[in-house]
Structure formats: C-alpha cells, structure tokens
Amino acid sequence: MSENTLIIGILKTLNENQHALAAAVEEISNRLDQEASSIMAMNINGALDIINGNTTYIGDALETLEKLKN
C-alpha cells in the first residue's frame, strides 16, 4: 500500500468519525434544548457549526487527494 493511499484512507476514516461524532452531539444538544438547557444547547450548536463547516473543507481536500493519487 502506498503512503498516499494510506494517508487518504486515514483521512477518510477520520472524516467518517467526525460525521458520527457530530450526529451524536447533535442528539445530545436536541435533548438538552428540550430540557430547558438552552444555553448549553446553543454552545453545542456553535461547536457543531464549526464541525459542519470543516466537513466541507475536508471533503474537498479528500476529493483532491483522490485525484492526485491516480
């Protein structure tokens, strides 16, 4: 396995983990919002906004790396 293939695989796995963590945190945020912990929910949603914004950049970078691999 080439070094580039390994790096791309690791980054894809990290990206999948990021999506899973974001989904889990969003569920927690929704629950807190329902239980009148709206300040905490707002803080969590702010962090989720950062994660979601970075997801686009990571996806674009992975796509570029895939093209460079070939």
N, C-alpha and C positions, 0 to 999 in steps of 0.2 A: 504494500500500500504506500503510495507516495505521500510525502509530507503535506502537500496541498490538499490531497483527498482527506487526510486525517484532520487537518485544521477545519476544513469545510464541514466534516461530519461532527466535530466537536461543537462548532458554532451552531449548526442546525439543532443539535440536542439542547444546547443552552437556550436557544430561541424557543423551542418547544416547552422547556421548563418555565421560561418567562411567561408564556401564554397560560400555562397551567396555574402558576402562582397568581397571576393577575385574576384569573377566574375565581380562584379560591378566596382571594382577598375581597373581590367584589361581592361575593356571597356574604362574607362577614360584615362588610360595610352596609349592605342592604338590611341585614338583621339588626345591626346597631341603630340604623336610621329608624327602623320600626319600633325600637325600644327607647326612643327619645334620647339617644346619644348622638344627636345630630352634629355636634362639634367634632366628635371623633370620626363620624362618618364623612364629614367634609374633609378632614385631614387625610383620611384614607383615599378618598376620591381624588384628591390632589396628587397623591403619590401614584395612583392608577393612571392619571392623565400623563404623567411623565413616562411610565412604563409603556403605555399605548403609543405615545409619540416616538419613543425609541424603537418600538417594534417595527415601524415603517422603515426607519433607517437601517436596522439590522436586516430586514427582508431584502431591501435594495442592495445592501453590501453582499449578502449571500448570493443573490442573483448574479452580481458582477463577478464574484469569485468563481461561481459555476461556469460562467462563460470563459473566464481566463484559464480554467482547468483544461478545457477542451481544445 
